């Protein structure tokens, strides 16, 4: 089961298992495995969960917050894994987008964890989804770190 704890300021944070994975540079830990592989019912990332405009903003945020380690082409490098392709998607397949959001907010960027705003992280995830071939939709991605999680499954 994924364990969340409240930090000062009301933001949810991931359990020690995910934080340890980030320190080791392993962003590919499947959150679904931590939950026993259960799949939550609801929307999936294939349902158009972000807008094209949001992904455009996300590219700018990604370059500012993520590209130093994950590379400008999202393919990763010596310091961090890639954020596109089967390895990345397979590592998170069955997890929810909120789990990836929560993990990323708490552990990224590695040199200043927790410094990216929720709005910027939503935009970054929209960009990552676009670059992984998921089509945009009509509504912006608006995951909330104070909520229990939106069951948007990563497929």
N, C-alpha and C positions, 0 to 999 in steps of 0.2 A: 504494500500500500504506500502511496506517495504521502509523505508526512510534511505538513506545512506548519510553520510557527509564525506568530505575529512578531514583527520587529517594531522598534520605536517608530511612531508615525503611522501605525496602522497598516503598513505594507506587509503582505504575505511573503514568506521566503520559503525556499525549498529545503528539504531535509539534508542532513549531512552527507548522504550518499551522493546527491547531485553536486554539492559543493566540492566534494573530494574528486569527483569526475572532472570538474572544471579545472581544478588545480593540476590534474594530470593531463589536461589538454584533451579530454575525451568528451566532446560535445555530442557524441553519437550514442550515448547510453540510452537504450530504448526505455522510455517511461512506461510503455505498455507492459514490459516485463516486470517492472517494479509493482504494477497493479495486478500481476497475475494474468496479464494478457486480455483482461476484460475490455470490451468495446462499449463505449457509451453510445446510446442512440441519439440521433439528432442530425445536424448538418455535418458535412465534411468540407474539406478545403476545395473539393471539386465543385462545390455549389456557388462559387463566385462570392467569396466572403470579404473582399476588399474592392476598392475602386482603382481605376487606372491612374487617376490623379494622386491618390494616396501612395501608390507604388512609385510614382515619379518623385514625390517628397521623400519616400523611403530610400531611394537611391542616394540622394544628398545626405540623409542621416547616416546611411550605411558607410559612405565614404568618410564621413566625419568620425564615426564611433567604432567602426568594425574593420575597415579595409586594411589598416596597419597590420593586423594579424591574419585576417581571413582572405586577404588579397582583393584588389579592385574587381577581379572577375569572379569572386566568390568561390574560387577553386582551392583556397587554403594555401598553406605554405609550411615552413618549418615550425612556426609557433602555434598554428591552429588548423583544424580540419576544414575541408571545404563545406560550403553550405548549399551546394547544388548536386544533383545526381542521385543515383541509386543508394550510395553509401549513406548519405545524409538522410534521405527520405526513408530508407529502410530502417535506419536507427530510431526514427521517431514514428514509424508506421504503427497505427493503432492507438497512439497517444493522442491527447487533445492539443490543439493549438494553444490553449490557455496554459498547459503544462510547459510547453516550449517557451511561451511568453514569460511565465513566472520564473523559470530557470534562467532565462537570459537576463531578465531584470536584476536578479539577485547575484549573478556571477559575471556579467559582462559590462563593459570591457574588462579584460583580465587585470589591467593595470589600474583600474578605478571602478571596481564592481559597484553596481547600483547607481551609477551616475547618469544613466540614460533615462529620460522621462518616459512614462507610460505612453504618451502620445507619439514620441519618437520611436519607441519600440514597436508600436502598432504599425507605423509606417515602414519600419525596417522589415518586419515580417511580411507586410504586403509586397515589398520589393522582392524578398526571398521567394515568396510564393510565385510571383510573376516569372522570376528567373528559373523556376523549376517547372514552368509550363502550365501553371494553373491560371485559368481565365478569370478576369475581374468580374465583378457584379455591380449592382446598383448602390449598395451601401458600404460605407467605410468599415473596416475592421475596428472595433472599439472594445478591446479586452480591458478589463478593469482589475488591477492588482488587489483591490479590496473585496472583490467578489469571490465566490467559491469556484468559479471557473465556468466558462462557456463550453458546452460539449461539442465543439467543432473538431471532428476527428481528422487526423492526418492520415490520408490513404495513399 
